[in-house]
Structures are given as C-alpha cells and as structure tokens.
C-alpha cells in the first residue's frame, strides 16, 4: 500500500510540475466608481 501511494504521489507531482506557465498577465487596471462596496459591471 505504501508503494502504491508513493508511485501515485510521484505521478501526480510529475504532472503538476510539467504544466506550462500561463501566458496571461495583468496589463491594465481600472478603478470603478460607486457609492458602496459592491459594483456591478455589465458587458454587452
């Protein structure tokens, strides 16, 4: 049972480490106005 857990852990760690880093990054930030702590943004 320990051997199975070790093999499974190594397989999961390998797949997680093999993932490429995402190419997304924050380019702009916008301040939203409002009179409270919650704002709604609608996109059409």
Order of alpha helices (4+ residues) and beta strands (2+ residues): alpha
